[in-house]
Amino acid sequence: MADKTLSVPTIKVNNDVIAIVPNTFTFNAGDGEVNVRAASTGGGNATSVHSENAETMIGKAKFSMYPTVDNIARIRIWKGQVAGNTLEALQAGTAGGKDFSLAFKGMSVTNEPDFNAGADTVIEIEMQGDRVAS
């Protein structure tokens, strides 16, 4: 059976559908890194010790938008809502016909977006907050 990639997700910020530049949405679910260290057991032997690193359990999302007047106003509102934005990504019928969805809460726009005027320019948005809800 053929699979379909995650290539045309619907992006919602604060329940509003956002038109993004195609192929610019990336995310990190915020599952965090695992630190692996060696513990000596003597006689030239060791065992591994694994620790979840809570400092890296941060959800992240990036995408680009076109510099329209409405998008600039929208981004400035998101920027002012520190830890108060939600982001959802949805796509019907991906791998094996399954729907894809993820939701981030407590998101902030963490970069300082450059608003470049021009026919071929984009605004890059980076958001971070709570890890993806299960």
C-alpha positions as CSV (number, residue, x, y, z in Angstrom):
1,M,0.0,0.0,0.0
2,A,1.3,3.4,-0.9
3,D,1.9,6.1,1.6
4,K,1.2,9.8,1.4
5,T,3.7,12.3,2.9
6,L,2.9,15.1,5.3
7,S,3.2,17.8,2.6
8,V,0.0,20.0,2.7
9,P,-0.8,20.5,6.4
10,T,-3.4,22.9,7.5
11,I,-1.8,25.2,10.1
12,K,-4.0,26.9,12.7
13,V,-2.8,29.5,15.1
14,N,-5.3,30.4,17.9
15,N,-7.9,28.5,15.9
16,D,-7.4,30.6,12.7
17,V,-6.3,28.9,9.5
18,I,-3.0,30.4,8.4
19,A,-1.9,30.5,4.8
20,I,1.8,29.5,4.8
21,V,4.5,29.3,2.2
22,P,4.4,25.7,0.9
23,N,7.2,23.4,2.1
24,T,8.2,25.6,5.1
25,F,6.4,24.0,8.0
26,T,8.8,22.1,10.3
27,F,8.3,21.0,13.9
28,N,9.9,19.3,16.9
29,A,7.4,17.6,19.1
30,G,9.4,18.4,22.2
31,D,9.9,14.8,23.4
32,G,13.4,15.8,24.6
33,E,16.8,14.4,24.5
34,V,18.2,11.5,26.4
35,N,21.6,11.8,28.0
36,V,23.5,8.5,28.1
37,R,26.5,8.2,30.3
38,A,28.7,5.4,31.4
39,A,28.9,4.1,35.0
40,S,31.9,2.1,36.0
41,T,31.2,-1.4,37.4
42,G,34.8,-2.1,38.0
43,G,37.3,-4.5,36.4
44,G,37.2,-2.6,33.1
45,N,33.4,-2.9,32.8
46,A,30.7,-0.3,32.5
47,T,27.0,0.0,32.2
48,S,25.0,2.8,30.6
49,V,22.9,5.2,32.6
50,H,20.1,7.0,30.8
51,S,18.5,10.3,31.8
52,E,15.7,12.2,30.2
53,N,16.7,15.8,29.8
54,A,13.6,17.9,30.8
55,E,15.4,21.1,29.6
56,T,14.9,20.0,26.0
57,M,11.2,19.1,26.3
58,I,10.1,22.1,24.4
59,G,7.8,22.0,21.4
60,K,8.9,24.0,18.4
61,A,7.4,25.0,15.1
62,K,8.6,27.0,12.1
63,F,6.9,28.2,9.0
64,S,7.0,31.2,6.6
65,M,4.3,33.5,5.5
66,Y,3.9,36.1,2.8
67,P,4.3,39.8,3.9
68,T,0.7,40.9,3.6
69,V,-0.8,43.7,5.7
70,D,-3.0,41.1,7.5
71,N,-0.2,38.7,8.1
72,I,2.0,41.4,9.6
73,A,-0.8,42.5,12.0
74,R,-1.4,38.8,12.9
75,I,2.2,38.2,13.7
76,R,2.5,41.3,15.9
77,I,-0.5,40.1,17.9
78,W,1.1,36.6,18.3
79,K,4.3,38.2,19.4
80,G,2.5,40.1,22.1
81,Q,0.8,37.0,23.4
82,V,3.7,35.5,25.2
83,A,3.0,31.9,26.2
84,G,-0.6,32.5,25.1
85,N,-0.7,31.1,21.5
86,T,-1.8,27.6,20.3
87,L,-0.7,26.0,17.1
88,E,-2.3,23.0,15.4
89,A,-1.2,21.1,12.3
90,L,-3.7,18.8,10.5
91,Q,-3.7,16.7,7.4
92,A,-6.2,14.1,6.4
93,G,-5.3,10.9,4.8
94,T,-1.5,10.5,5.3
95,A,0.3,7.3,5.9
96,G,-2.0,4.4,5.3
97,G,-5.0,6.7,5.1
98,K,-4.6,7.9,8.7
99,D,-5.2,11.5,9.6
100,F,-2.3,13.5,11.1
101,S,-2.8,16.1,13.8
102,L,-0.7,17.7,16.5
103,A,-1.4,20.5,18.9
104,F,1.0,22.8,20.8
105,K,-0.1,25.0,23.7
106,G,1.6,27.8,25.5
107,M,3.4,29.0,22.4
108,S,5.4,32.2,22.0
109,V,6.9,33.7,18.8
110,T,10.6,33.4,19.8
111,N,12.3,35.1,16.9
112,E,12.1,38.7,16.0
113,P,10.6,38.4,12.5
114,D,12.0,40.6,9.7
115,F,9.2,42.2,7.7
116,N,10.8,42.3,4.2
117,A,8.7,44.1,1.6
118,G,9.0,42.7,-1.9
119,A,7.4,40.5,-4.5
120,D,9.6,37.4,-3.6
121,T,10.0,37.8,0.1
122,V,8.7,35.9,3.1
123,I,8.4,36.3,6.9
124,E,9.9,33.5,8.9
125,I,8.1,32.6,12.1
126,E,9.6,30.5,14.9
127,M,7.4,29.4,17.9
128,Q,8.2,27.5,21.0
129,G,6.2,26.3,24.0
130,D,4.8,23.2,25.6
131,R,5.5,19.9,23.9
132,V,2.9,18.3,21.7
133,A,-0.2,17.2,23.6
134,S,-0.6,13.5,23.6
